[in-house]
Amino acid sequence: MTSLNDLPIRDDLRGKTPYGAPQEHVRVQLNVNENTHPIPEGVATDIVTAVARAVLGVNRYPDREFTELRESLAAYLGHGLAPENIWAANGSNEVLQHVLQAFGGPGRSVLGFPPTYSMHSIIADGTGTRWVTAERDTDYRLSAATVASAIERERPDIVFLCSPNNPTGTPLGIDVIEAAYDATPGILLVDEAYAEFQDGPTALSLLADRPRLLVSRTMSKAFAFAGARVGYLAADPAAIDALRLVRLPYHLSALTQAAAVAALAHADEMLAMVDDIKAQRDRMIAALPALGYTPHESAANFVLFGGVADPHAVFESLFAEGILIRDVGIPNHLRVTAGTDAETTIFLDALARLGAAGDLGRMAP
Ligand SMILES: *Cc1c(COP(=O)(O)O)cnc(C)c1O
């Protein structure tokens, strides 16, 4: 049988592992930070109508410039942004790939601050961009001084900041983004996949007069649209032109464009559960210490918690009960998505039973 190593694959891809969050259909899926609330039926009907209309035209290529979608996204974001400031692709992962194709690549580097979104280094690998890292401050925070000194030391072509950070949930001060921009002559990308769950200003407020600042967003998380694959980015129109050089023509299908435009017309309904999800997040943060665990601060829709003696054993015990959470590879930690009220109750009750069954999960105090 042929193995990967028998093939003439690129040397720099040998030994790498693909992204692989488990996809298991269990009753409580809290492992990839989706919005676990289904979209409202009335909105679904409107989306289906829009997609049905688009199907009648699929003998033609779609609008390569996805003009209507860029108009809808600019209106959704506000901050004085115009369609010329907007880019979109099949998930923000593809947006990030476009950014690294245009501004990274062989001989260039991108700086990140682990633990951070695992796809950042995987997309760097895929585009031949060197992934360089620098350490965070205590409790996964990042100060302006820490970020600026890492940039001055590493001199990367691109800096990736994740705000709030996945998998830790850590919020990022707007002063840190300003300091990073001032410290680098290169591109600064702020990944704001969880922006709708965070209180306070976003990097969008810094875009004016900062042509090297790129802010990526997604419809996969708060917007309850993960299965449709729509991510986007806001930046100076010149940066958007750079992304046009590397995208494949017609990369966003007519069906995707129609579905996204229809969903954005119902943004309020699509985002209606965000406050409830934040309440469930805060409920977990409040409940976990009494169970012997140490949750970290989170401005997103998930919680990273420490104090787990054997993350693998806890993961497996919960999985046996039909509850899927995430082992993100941080020693003695696990990550759980904030779901519905009922899902949160099932998760917390199961965790409490584990403790009562003989301290399987908790570390010795
Ligand atoms: C989930 C996530 C994304 C979203 O990816 P899509 O391709 O838009 O689904 C992007 N960045 C971070 C940090 C994430 O956690």
The ligand as an SDF file (V2000), in Angstrom:
LIG
                    3D

 15 15  0  0  0  0  0  0  0  0999 V2000
  -13.5360   29.2430   14.0210 C   0  0  0  0  0  0  0  0  0  0  0  0
  -12.4590   30.2060   13.7080 C   0  0  0  0  0  0  0  0  0  0  0  0
  -12.3490   30.7500   12.4410 C   0  0  0  0  0  0  0  0  0  0  0  0
  -13.4360   30.4820   11.4420 C   0  0  0  0  0  0  0  0  0  0  0  0
  -13.1270   29.8030   10.3570 O   0  0  0  0  0  0  0  0  0  0  0  0
  -14.1770   29.7110    9.1500 P   0  0  0  0  0  0  0  0  0  0  0  0
  -13.2910   29.2210    8.0780 O   0  0  0  0  0  0  0  0  0  0  0  0
  -14.6890   31.0940    8.9060 O   0  0  0  0  0  0  0  0  0  0  0  0
  -15.2510   28.7760    9.5640 O   0  0  0  0  0  0  0  0  0  0  0  0
  -11.3750   31.6930   12.1810 C   0  0  0  0  0  0  0  0  0  0  0  0
  -10.5270   32.0740   13.1560 N   0  0  0  0  0  0  0  0  0  0  0  0
  -10.6110   31.5860   14.3990 C   0  0  0  0  0  0  0  0  0  0  0  0
   -9.7150   32.0860   15.4510 C   0  0  0  0  0  0  0  0  0  0  0  0
  -11.5700   30.6210   14.7080 C   0  0  0  0  0  0  0  0  0  0  0  0
  -11.6410   30.1240   15.9430 O   0  0  0  0  0  0  0  0  0  0  0  0
  1  2  1  0
  2  3  1  0
  2 14  2  0
  3  4  1  0
  3 10  2  0
  4  5  1  0
  5  6  1  0
  6  7  2  0
  6  8  1  0
  6  9  1  0
 10 11  1  0
 11 12  2  0
 12 13  1  0
 12 14  1  0
 14 15  1  0
M  END
$$$$
